[in-house]
Amino acid sequence: MAWEATHLLPLVLLVLLASGSWEQRPQPLRKREGEEVSIRCEYPPQSGSNTKNLVQRNTSRNL
């Protein structure tokens, strides 16, 4: 019984780690000109000021 539980632990950890990495994908946000945009970014404390952030404004009219 204990062997089965420890055997499944790496699989459970892999699923948890993979699900966290899926949250890292950028998601498009469509707003009209003049509308407010609020973005909340959570970074771990160790990321410090070396973290690069990118905000892109697409001015294309054919969205």
Contact map, one row per residue, 1 for C-alpha under 8 A:
111110000000000000000000000000000000000000000000000000000000000
111111000000000000000000000000000000000000000000000000000000000
111111100000000000000000000000000000000000000000000000000000000
111111110000000000000000000000000000000000000000000000000000000
111111111000000000000000000000000000000000000000000000000000000
011111111100000000000000000000000000000000000000000000000000000
001111111110000000000000000000000000000000000000000000000000000
000111111111000000000000000000000000000000000000000000000000000
000011111111100000000000000000000000000000000000000000000000000
000001111111110000000000000000000000000000000000000000000000000
000000111111111000000000000000000000000000000000000000000000000
000000011111111100000000000000000000000000000000000000000000000
000000001111111110000000000000000000000000000000000000000000000
000000000111111111000000000000000000000000000000000000000000000
000000000011111111100000000000000000000000000000000000000000000
000000000001111111110000000000000000000000000000000000000000000
000000000000111111111000000000000000000000000000000000000000000
000000000000011111111100000000000000000000000000000000000000000
000000000000001111111110000000000000000000000000000000000000000
000000000000000111111111000000000000000000000000000000000000000
000000000000000011111111100000000000000000000000000000000000000
000000000000000001111111100000000000000000000000000000000000000
000000000000000000111111100000000000000000000000000000000000000
000000000000000000011111110000000000000000000000000000000000000
000000000000000000001111111000000000000000000000000000000000000
000000000000000000000001111100000000000000000000000000000000000
000000000000000000000000111110000000000000000000000000000000000
000000000000000000000000011111000000000000000000000000000000000
000000000000000000000000001111100000000000000000000000000000000
000000000000000000000000000111110000000000000000000000000000000
000000000000000000000000000011111011100000000000000000000000000
000000000000000000000000000001111110000000000000000000000000000
000000000000000000000000000000111110000000000000000000000000000
000000000000000000000000000000011111000000000000000000000000000
000000000000000000000000000000111111100000000000000000000000000
000000000000000000000000000000100111110000000000000000000000000
000000000000000000000000000000100011111000000000000000000000000
000000000000000000000000000000000001111100000000000000000000000
000000000000000000000000000000000000111110000000000000000000000
000000000000000000000000000000000000011111000000000000000000000
000000000000000000000000000000000000001111100000000000000000000
000000000000000000000000000000000000000111110000000000000000000
000000000000000000000000000000000000000011111010000000000000000
000000000000000000000000000000000000000001111110000000000000000
000000000000000000000000000000000000000000111111000000000000000
000000000000000000000000000000000000000000011111000000000000000
000000000000000000000000000000000000000000111111111000000000000
000000000000000000000000000000000000000000001111111000000000000
000000000000000000000000000000000000000000000011111000000000000
000000000000000000000000000000000000000000000011111100000000000
000000000000000000000000000000000000000000000011111110000000000
000000000000000000000000000000000000000000000000011111000000000
000000000000000000000000000000000000000000000000001111100000000
000000000000000000000000000000000000000000000000000111110000000
000000000000000000000000000000000000000000000000000011111000000
000000000000000000000000000000000000000000000000000001111100000
000000000000000000000000000000000000000000000000000000111110000
000000000000000000000000000000000000000000000000000000011111000
000000000000000000000000000000000000000000000000000000001111100
000000000000000000000000000000000000000000000000000000000111111
000000000000000000000000000000000000000000000000000000000011111
000000000000000000000000000000000000000000000000000000000001111
000000000000000000000000000000000000000000000000000000000001111
